[in-house]
Amino acid sequence: MKKFSIAAAALIFACTPAFADDKPTDDEAAKIKDAVAAWGCSGGDYEKETEGTGVFEAEDVDCKAGQYDFRLDKSFKVFVITAD
């Protein structure tokens, strides 16, 4: 039974589609840049998740304390900051 469970989990994982992130529009990128700047940071690479969540990402953002990754909701409010 244990082998069956492992095989089933592996099959489900293998069949799950991989989603690539899209580039945000120029307007969206400007709003992400403004949100990151409000935290005293700049730069980074901006992406928009394609899963339909409305989540934006700013990765490898330069801040005083180092590099960070930001996650923003569809209203461009930062809800997660993680050290890179």
WOTA-V452794 format. One record per backbone hydrogen bond with DSSP energy under -1.0 kcal/mol. NH is the residue of the N-H (numbers start at 1). CO is the residue of the C=O. If there is no record, write none. Layout:
nh={NH,NH}
co={CO,CO}
This chain:
nh={5,6,7,8,9,10,11,12,13,14,15,22,29,30,31,32,33,34,35,36,37,38,39,40,41,42,45,47,48,49,56,57,58,59,61,62,63,66,68,69,70,71,72,73,76,79,80,82,84}
co={1,2,3,4,5,6,7,8,9,10,11,48,25,26,27,28,29,30,31,32,33,34,36,37,36,62,59,57,22,55,72,47,70,45,68,42,66,63,61,82,58,80,56,77,73,71,71,69,67}
